[in-house]
Amino acid sequence: MRTLAGILTTSISLLAQSSLKWEYDLAAAQNRAKQEGKPVFVDVWAEWCPPCQHLRNVVFPFLEAQQELTGYVPVSLMA
């Protein structure tokens, strides 16, 4: 149990360190990207799309994915 508690504590603290802010409006993302001098990363998804749900629920929350996205202004647009 101590190992599980340590893993959960570490995971929670690593996620708390992430300051990735997703936009949900393309114009707002473009304005922010211009201000920050970053490119825009656009994620277009649909509720019925299994690969889209995998990205949203598994890939994007992963710490390494969040670290990579810090070089972009990410925007999530539902199709």
C-alpha positions as CSV (number, residue, x, y, z in Angstrom):
1,M,0.0,0.0,0.0
2,R,2.8,2.4,0.7
3,T,4.0,2.0,-2.9
4,L,0.6,2.8,-4.3
5,A,0.2,5.8,-2.0
6,G,3.6,7.1,-3.2
7,I,2.7,6.7,-6.8
8,L,-0.6,8.5,-6.4
9,T,1.0,11.3,-4.4
10,T,3.7,11.7,-7.0
11,S,1.2,11.6,-9.9
12,I,-1.0,14.1,-8.2
13,S,1.8,16.5,-7.5
14,L,3.1,16.2,-11.1
15,L,-0.3,17.0,-12.5
16,A,-0.7,20.0,-10.1
17,Q,2.6,21.4,-11.5
18,S,1.2,21.5,-15.0
19,S,0.0,24.9,-16.0
20,L,-1.3,24.0,-19.5
21,K,-4.3,26.1,-20.3
22,W,-6.5,25.0,-23.1
23,E,-8.6,27.5,-25.1
24,Y,-12.0,26.5,-26.4
25,D,-12.4,29.4,-28.9
26,L,-10.2,29.6,-32.0
27,A,-10.1,33.4,-32.1
28,A,-9.1,33.5,-28.4
29,A,-6.4,31.0,-29.1
30,Q,-5.1,33.0,-32.0
31,N,-5.0,36.2,-30.0
32,R,-3.2,34.5,-27.1
33,A,-0.7,32.8,-29.5
34,K,0.1,36.2,-31.0
35,Q,0.7,37.7,-27.6
36,E,2.8,34.8,-26.4
37,G,4.7,34.3,-29.7
38,K,3.6,30.7,-30.0
39,P,2.0,28.6,-32.7
40,V,-1.5,27.2,-32.2
41,F,-2.1,23.5,-31.6
42,V,-5.7,22.7,-32.7
43,D,-7.4,19.5,-31.5
44,V,-10.7,19.0,-33.4
45,W,-12.7,16.2,-31.8
46,A,-16.1,14.6,-31.7
47,E,-17.9,12.7,-29.0
48,W,-18.5,9.7,-31.3
49,C,-14.8,9.4,-32.3
50,P,-12.9,6.7,-30.2
51,P,-9.4,8.0,-31.2
52,C,-10.5,11.5,-30.2
53,Q,-11.7,10.3,-26.8
54,H,-8.4,8.4,-26.4
55,L,-6.4,11.6,-27.0
56,R,-8.6,13.6,-24.6
57,N,-8.8,11.0,-21.8
58,V,-5.4,9.3,-22.0
59,V,-2.9,11.2,-24.0
60,F,-3.4,14.9,-23.3
61,P,-3.6,14.4,-19.5
62,F,-0.2,12.5,-19.6
63,L,2.6,14.7,-18.1
64,E,4.9,14.3,-21.1
65,A,2.1,15.4,-23.5
66,Q,1.4,18.4,-21.4
67,Q,5.1,19.3,-21.3
68,E,5.3,19.1,-25.1
69,L,2.2,21.3,-25.5
70,T,3.7,24.1,-23.4
71,G,5.4,25.4,-26.6
72,Y,2.0,25.9,-28.2
73,V,-1.3,27.5,-27.4
74,P,-3.6,24.5,-27.4
75,V,-7.2,24.9,-28.5
76,S,-9.9,22.2,-28.3
77,L,-12.7,22.4,-30.8
78,M,-15.7,20.0,-30.9
79,A,-16.7,19.1,-34.5
